[in-house]
Amino acid sequence: MEEALLHGREKISVSTWEVFVEELKNVSYIAAPMVVVTVSQILSRVVSMMMVGHLGELALSGAAVATSLANVTGLSILFGMAGALETLCGQAFGAKQYQKLGVYSYASIICLLLVCLPISLLWMFMDKLLIFMGQDPSISVEAGRYAVWLIPALFPYAILQSLVRYLQTQSLILPMLWSSVAALLFHVPVCWALVFKLELGTAGAAFTIGLSYWFNVLLILAYVKYSSTCKKTDTPSSKDILSGMREFSRLAIPSAVMVCLEWWSCEIVVLLSGLLPNPQLETSVLSVCLLVAALHYFIPYSIGAAASTRVSNELGAGRSVRARASVWAANVLSVAEAIVACTILLRCRNLLGYAFSNEKEVADHLGEMTPFVCLLLTMDCIQAVLSGVARGSGWQHLGAYVNLGAFYLVGLPTAVVLGFVLRLRGKGLWFGLNMGSIAQSALLSFVTCSMNWKKQAAMARQRIFEEEITPDDGKS
C-alpha cells in the first residue's frame, strides 16, 4: 500500500515537472521575439530624437520635453488601455471563442481612436501648457511644434497597440517581429530624408514617427487579411462591437490607471531632481539611471507579456494548473535574466558613466548609483511578470490599487523625505523609487500567491461564455 502511494506521488511530481518545463518553453517562445518587437517600436522615437540632436541644443531640448509630456499625457494612456485585450482576447482564444477576438479588437481600436481626440487637442496647446507651468518660452515653443507634428502618430499608435495584443494573445509573434523590424528599417532613411534633405527639421522627425507606425499597421493588417490563421476571427457585426466596447471599457480604464501610475512616478522623480542643489548633475545622473532601467525593462516586460498570454489562454480553457505553472515558469525565467543583467552591470559600474559623459564627476556618481539601479532592475523583473499575470487574469483593478499604494503612499513620500529632508539628494530620490518598486513587487506577489486559480478559471469562462461554468480539475 505504502509503495503504491509513493509511486502515485512520484507520478504526480513528474507530471507537474513536465508541465512546468513545457510552460517554460512556451513562455520563452513568446518572450524572445517580443523583446525585438518592443525595442523596434520604441527605437523609431529614439531615432527621431537622434536626428533632432544634430539640429542644435534648442531643437533637442524641445523634442525631449515634448516626448516626455507626450508619454505622460497620451502614449502611456493608450498603451495601458490596450492591456485590456490581454485579458479579453487571451481568454477568448483559450476558450476557442475565436469570433470574440475580432469583436474585442475592433472595440479596442474604436475606443482608443476616440481617446486620441482629446489627447490631440491637448497636444495642440502643449506650448501654452508648458509656458503656464513655468518652462522656458523658447523651449516650450519648440516642444509645442514637435508635439503638433506628433499628433498624426497618435492614431496609428492606437491601432498598432490593439493589433499587437490581438496577435500576441494568439502567440502569433513572428508576424509582429518582421513588421516591427521592417517599420524601423523604413523609418531611418525616411526620417533622415525629411529632416536633412527636405529640411523639415523637428517637424520632419516627428511626422516620420507617424509614417512608420502607419507602415507597421498596414503590414500587420495585410497579414491579418491574407492569413488563414486569422480567418476564424472574421469581421463581427456592429451590435457585437458595441457590446464589446462596454466589456473592453470596464477593463481598459483600470488597465490604463495601472500603467500610468507607474510611468508617471518615474517622471515625477526626474522633475524633483531639478529642485536639488546642483540640479544639472543630479538630473543628468537620474536620467541616465532611468534610461538604463528603461532599456532593460524591455526584457522583463516581454516575459510578462508572454506570461499574460499563457495565463489568459489557460484560464480561458479552464486549465487552472497550467495557468499557475505559467506564472512559475515566467518568474524563474525573469529572475535568471535579472541575475545575469545585474552581474554585467555591477562588473561594468566603473565604465558605465563614461558611456554617457566624459565628466569624471558624472561617471563617479553613476558608479555609486549602480547598486541601486541593480535593485530596481531586480524588482522590475518580478513586477513586470506579475503585472503581466494581472493583465492575463483580469485583475487590473487590483494592480491599479497596488501601484497607487506602492508609488504614491510609499515610493514618492520616501523619495521626498530622503532626498530633501535628510538631504541624501539624488540617492535619496532613487532609493524612494526603489522602495516603491519593492512595495509593488511585494504586494503583487502577495496577491498572486493568494489567488484561487480554479476560481479565476471559472470567472474567465463566465466572462467569455456569459454563463456559469465549472472549470475542470486543471490536469488537462
C-alpha positions in Angstrom: 0.0 0.0 0.0 2.8 2.4 1.0 4.7 1.5 -2.1 1.6 2.3 -4.3 1.2 5.7 -2.6 4.8 6.5 -3.1 4.6 5.6 -6.8 1.5 7.8 -7.1 3.2 10.8 -5.5 6.2 10.3 -7.8 4.0 10.2 -10.8 2.2 13.4 -9.8 5.6 15.1 -9.2 6.9 14.1 -12.6 3.7 15.3 -14.3 4.0 18.7 -12.5 7.6 19.0 -13.6 6.7 18.1 -17.2 4.0 20.8 -17.2 6.5 23.4 -15.8 9.1 22.6 -18.4 6.6 22.8 -21.2 5.4 26.2 -19.9 9.0 27.4 -19.7 9.4 26.6 -23.4 6.1 28.3 -24.2 6.9 31.4 -22.3 10.4 31.6 -23.9 9.0 31.1 -27.4 6.8 34.2 -26.9 9.1 36.4 -24.8 12.3 36.3 -27.0 10.6 37.7 -30.2 8.6 40.1 -28.1 11.8 41.8 -27.0 12.6 42.6 -30.6 9.1 43.8 -31.3 9.1 46.2 -28.3 12.6 47.5 -28.9 11.9 48.1 -32.6 8.7 50.1 -31.9 10.5 52.3 -29.3 13.6 52.8 -31.5 11.6 54.8 -34.0 11.1 57.5 -31.4 14.8 57.2 -30.4 16.0 57.6 -34.0 13.9 60.7 -34.5 15.4 62.1 -31.3 18.9 61.3 -32.5 18.2 63.1 -35.8 16.9 66.1 -33.9 20.0 66.1 -31.8 22.0 67.2 -34.9 19.9 70.3 -35.4 21.1 72.0 -32.2 20.6 72.2 -28.4 17.3 74.1 -28.6 15.7 71.6 -31.0 16.9 68.6 -28.9 15.6 70.2 -25.7 12.2 70.9 -27.2 11.9 67.4 -28.7 12.9 65.8 -25.3 10.4 67.9 -23.4 7.6 67.2 -25.9 8.4 63.4 -25.9 8.3 63.3 -22.1 5.0 65.1 -21.9 3.6 63.1 -24.8 4.4 59.9 -23.0 2.7 61.1 -19.8 -0.4 62.6 -21.4 -1.0 60.3 -24.3 1.1 57.3 -25.2 1.0 55.8 -21.7 -2.8 56.0 -21.6 -3.2 54.3 -25.0 -0.6 51.6 -24.1 -2.3 51.0 -20.8 -5.9 50.8 -22.2 -4.8 48.3 -24.8 -3.7 46.0 -22.0 -7.4 45.0 -21.5 -7.1 43.0 -24.7 -4.6 40.7 -23.0 -7.4 39.6 -20.7 -10.3 39.5 -23.2 -8.6 38.2 -26.3 -6.3 35.9 -24.4 -9.2 34.2 -22.5 -11.4 34.1 -25.6 -8.6 32.4 -27.6 -8.1 29.8 -24.8 -11.9 29.2 -24.7 -11.8 28.8 -28.6 -14.3 31.6 -29.0 -12.3 33.0 -31.9 -15.1 35.3 -33.2 -14.8 37.3 -29.9 -11.2 38.1 -30.7 -12.4 40.1 -33.6 -15.1 41.7 -31.5 -12.8 42.8 -28.8 -10.1 44.0 -31.2 -12.5 46.2 -33.2 -13.9 47.5 -29.9 -10.4 48.4 -28.7 -9.5 50.2 -31.9 -12.6 52.3 -31.8 -12.3 53.2 -28.1 -8.6 54.1 -28.4 -9.2 56.2 -31.5 -11.9 58.1 -29.6 -9.5 58.7 -26.7 -7.0 60.1 -29.3 -9.3 63.1 -29.9 -8.9 64.9 -26.5 -5.2 64.0 -26.4 -4.7 65.6 -29.8 -6.4 68.8 -28.5 -4.1 68.8 -25.5 -1.0 68.4 -27.7 -2.1 71.3 -29.9 -1.8 73.6 -27.0 1.3 72.0 -25.4 3.5 75.1 -25.8 0.9 77.2 -23.8 0.7 74.5 -21.2 4.5 74.4 -20.8 4.7 78.2 -20.5 1.9 78.1 -17.9 4.0 75.5 -16.0 6.9 77.9 -15.9 9.1 76.3 -18.6 11.5 78.3 -20.8 9.4 80.0 -23.5 11.8 79.2 -26.4 11.9 75.5 -25.4 8.1 75.5 -24.9 7.5 76.8 -28.4 9.9 74.2 -29.9 8.2 71.5 -27.9 4.8 72.6 -29.0 5.8 72.5 -32.6 7.2 69.0 -32.2 4.0 67.8 -30.4 1.7 69.2 -33.1 3.6 67.1 -35.7 3.5 64.1 -33.4 -0.3 64.1 -33.4 -0.5 62.1 -36.7 1.4 59.3 -34.8 -1.3 59.0 -32.2 -3.9 57.3 -34.3 -1.7 54.6 -35.9 -0.2 54.0 -32.4 -3.7 53.3 -31.0 -4.4 50.9 -33.8 -1.0 49.3 -33.6 -1.3 48.6 -29.8 -4.6 46.9 -30.4 -3.2 44.8 -33.3 -0.2 43.8 -31.3 -2.3 42.5 -28.4 -4.6 40.7 -30.9 -1.6 38.8 -32.4 0.2 38.4 -29.0 -2.7 36.6 -27.4 -2.8 34.1 -30.2 1.0 33.6 -29.9 1.4 34.9 -33.4 4.7 36.7 -32.6 6.8 36.3 -35.7 4.5 38.4 -38.0 4.8 41.3 -35.4 8.6 40.8 -35.3 9.0 41.1 -39.1 6.6 44.1 -39.4 8.3 46.0 -36.5 11.8 45.4 -37.9 10.6 46.4 -41.4 8.9 49.6 -40.0 12.2 50.5 -38.2 14.2 50.0 -41.4 11.6 52.2 -43.2 11.8 54.9 -40.5 15.6 55.5 -40.6 16.1 56.6 -44.2 12.7 58.4 -44.4 13.5 60.4 -41.2 16.9 61.3 -42.5 15.4 62.5 -45.8 12.7 64.6 -44.2 14.9 66.2 -41.6 18.0 66.9 -43.6 17.2 66.6 -47.4 13.8 68.3 -47.3 14.9 70.5 -44.4 11.8 69.9 -42.4 13.8 69.8 -39.1 11.9 68.7 -36.0 8.6 68.6 -37.8 10.0 66.0 -40.2 11.4 63.9 -37.3 8.0 63.9 -35.5 6.0 63.3 -38.7 8.1 60.3 -39.6 7.1 58.5 -36.4 3.6 58.6 -37.6 4.6 57.3 -41.0 6.5 54.4 -39.6 3.6 53.5 -37.3 1.2 53.5 -40.3 3.6 51.4 -42.2 3.7 48.9 -39.4 -0.1 48.9 -39.1 -0.5 48.3 -42.8 1.9 45.3 -42.8 0.0 43.7 -39.9 -3.4 44.3 -41.5 -2.1 42.7 -44.7 -1.1 39.6 -42.7 -4.4 39.5 -40.8 -6.4 39.8 -44.1 -4.5 37.1 -46.0 -3.5 34.7 -43.2 -5.6 31.6 -42.9 -4.9 31.6 -39.1 -6.9 34.9 -38.6 -9.8 33.9 -40.8 -11.7 32.4 -37.8 -11.7 35.9 -36.2 -13.6 37.4 -39.1 -15.4 40.8 -39.1 -18.1 40.9 -36.3 -21.4 42.8 -36.5 -21.8 46.4 -35.3 -24.1 45.2 -32.4 -21.4 42.8 -31.2 -18.8 45.6 -31.4 -21.0 47.9 -29.2 -21.3 45.1 -26.6 -17.5 44.5 -26.9 -16.8 48.2 -26.3 -18.7 48.1 -23.0 -16.8 45.0 -21.9 -13.5 46.5 -23.1 -14.0 49.8 -21.3 -14.6 48.1 -17.9 -11.1 46.6 -18.1 -9.4 49.3 -20.1 -9.7 52.1 -17.5 -8.1 50.2 -14.6 -5.5 48.8 -17.0 -4.6 52.4 -18.1 -4.5 53.6 -14.5 -2.3 50.7 -13.5 0.3 51.5 -16.2 0.1 55.3 -15.9 0.6 55.4 -12.1 3.9 53.6 -12.6 5.1 55.6 -15.6 4.2 59.0 -14.0 6.1 58.2 -10.8 9.4 58.0 -12.7 8.7 61.3 -14.5 7.9 62.9 -11.1 11.3 61.7 -9.7 13.1 63.3 -12.6 11.2 66.6 -12.1 12.0 66.5 -8.4 15.7 66.1 -9.2 15.7 69.5 -10.8 14.9 71.1 -7.4 18.1 69.6 -5.8 21.3 71.5 -5.2 23.5 71.1 -8.4 20.4 70.1 -10.4 22.4 69.7 -13.7 24.4 66.8 -12.2 21.5 65.2 -10.3 19.1 65.4 -13.2 21.7 64.1 -15.7 22.6 61.1 -13.4 19.0 60.2 -12.6 18.0 60.5 -16.3 20.8 58.1 -17.2 19.8 55.7 -14.4 16.2 55.7 -15.7 17.4 55.2 -19.3 19.4 52.1 -18.2 16.4 50.8 -16.3 14.0 51.6 -19.2 16.3 49.8 -21.8 16.5 46.7 -19.5 12.7 46.8 -18.9 12.0 45.6 -22.4 13.2 42.1 -21.4 11.1 41.6 -18.3 8.1 43.3 -19.9 8.3 40.8 -22.8 8.5 37.9 -20.3 5.4 39.5 -18.6 3.6 39.7 -22.0 4.4 36.0 -22.5 3.1 35.2 -19.0 -0.1 37.3 -19.7 -0.7 35.3 -22.9 -0.2 31.9 -21.4 -2.2 32.6 -18.2 -5.1 34.1 -20.2 -5.1 31.3 -22.7 -5.1 28.6 -20.0 -7.7 30.3 -17.8 -10.0 30.7 -20.8 -9.6 27.0 -21.5 -10.4 26.3 -17.8 -6.9 24.8 -17.1 -6.0 26.3 -13.7 -3.0 24.1 -13.1 -1.3 25.1 -16.3 -2.1 28.8 -15.7 -0.3 28.6 -12.3 2.6 26.7 -13.9 3.0 29.5 -16.5 3.4 32.0 -13.6 6.2 30.0 -12.0 7.9 29.5 -15.4 7.8 33.2 -16.2 9.2 34.1 -12.8 12.0 31.6 -13.0 13.0 32.9 -16.4 12.8 36.6 -15.3 14.8 36.1 -12.1 17.5 34.2 -14.1 17.7 37.2 -16.5 17.9 39.6 -13.6 20.9 37.8 -12.1 22.7 38.0 -15.5 21.8 41.7 -16.1 22.8 42.8 -12.6 26.1 40.8 -12.7 27.1 42.5 -16.0 26.1 46.0 -14.7 28.0 45.6 -11.5 31.1 44.5 -13.2 30.9 47.4 -15.6 30.0 50.0 -13.0 33.2 52.0 -13.3 32.8 52.2 -17.1 29.1 52.8 -17.3 29.3 56.6 -16.7 31.8 57.2 -19.5 29.4 55.7 -22.0 27.2 58.8 -21.4 29.6 61.5 -20.3 33.2 62.5 -20.3 32.9 64.2 -17.0 34.6 62.3 -14.1 32.1 63.7 -11.6 29.1 62.2 -13.6 30.9 58.9 -14.2 31.8 58.5 -10.4 28.3 59.4 -9.4 26.8 56.8 -11.8 29.2 54.2 -10.4 27.9 54.9 -6.9 24.3 54.6 -8.1 24.8 51.3 -9.9 23.9 49.0 -7.0 20.7 50.9 -6.5 20.0 50.6 -10.2 20.5 46.9 -10.0 18.0 46.7 -7.1 15.4 48.4 -9.4 16.2 46.1 -12.2 15.6 43.1 -10.0 12.3 44.4 -8.8 11.3 45.2 -12.4 11.9 41.6 -13.3 9.4 40.5 -10.6 6.7 43.2 -11.0 6.8 43.1 -14.8 5.9 39.4 -14.8 3.3 39.7 -12.1 1.8 42.7 -13.9 1.5 40.5 -17.0 -0.2 37.9 -14.8 -2.6 40.6 -13.6 -3.5 41.6 -17.2 -3.9 37.9 -18.3 -6.1 37.1 -15.3 -8.3 40.3 -15.5 -7.5 41.8 -12.1 -6.1 45.1 -13.4 -8.2 47.0 -10.8 -6.1 45.3 -8.0 -3.0 46.2 -9.9 -4.1 49.8 -10.0 -4.6 49.9 -6.3 -1.2 48.2 -5.8 0.6 50.8 -7.9 -1.2 53.7 -6.2 -0.2 52.5 -2.8 3.3 51.4 -3.7 4.4 54.5 -5.5 2.3 57.3 -4.1 2.0 56.2 -0.5 5.4 54.6 -0.2 7.8 55.4 -3.0 7.4 59.2 -3.7 6.9 60.2 0.0 10.1 58.2 0.9 11.9 59.9 -2.0 10.9 63.4 -0.8 11.9 62.7 2.8 15.3 61.1 1.9 16.1 63.5 -0.9 15.1 66.8 0.7 14.6 66.4 4.4 17.5 64.0 5.1 19.5 65.7 2.2 20.6 62.5 0.5 19.8 64.2 -2.8 19.8 62.1 -5.9 20.5 58.9 -4.0 17.5 59.6 -1.7 15.2 60.2 -4.7 16.3 57.0 -6.3 16.1 54.9 -3.1 12.5 56.2 -2.7 11.8 54.9 -6.2 13.3 51.6 -5.2 11.1 51.4 -2.1 8.1 52.0 -4.3 9.2 49.2 -6.6 9.9 46.8 -3.7 6.4 47.6 -2.2 4.9 47.0 -5.7 6.6 43.7 -6.1 5.7 42.5 -2.6 2.1 43.4 -3.0 1.7 41.8 -6.4 3.5 38.7 -5.1 1.0 38.5 -2.2 -2.0 38.9 -4.4 -0.7 36.3 -6.9 0.2 33.8 -4.2 -3.3 34.3 -2.6 -5.0 33.7 -5.9 -7.5 30.9 -6.2 -6.7 29.7 -9.7 -9.7 27.4 -10.1 -11.9 30.4 -9.3 -10.0 32.6 -11.8 -10.6 29.9 -14.4 -14.3 29.8 -13.6 -14.5 33.7 -13.8 -12.7 33.7 -17.2 -15.1 31.1 -18.6 -18.0 33.1 -17.3 -16.7 36.3 -18.8 -16.3 34.7 -22.2 -19.5 32.5 -22.3 -21.5 34.9 -20.1 -22.8 32.0 -18.1 -21.8 30.0 -15.0 -19.3 27.2 -16.0 -17.5 24.9 -13.6 -13.8 24.7 -14.5 -12.1 21.3 -14.9 -9.6 20.0 -12.5 -6.8 21.7 -14.4 -4.9 18.5 -15.2 -5.5 18.6 -18.9 
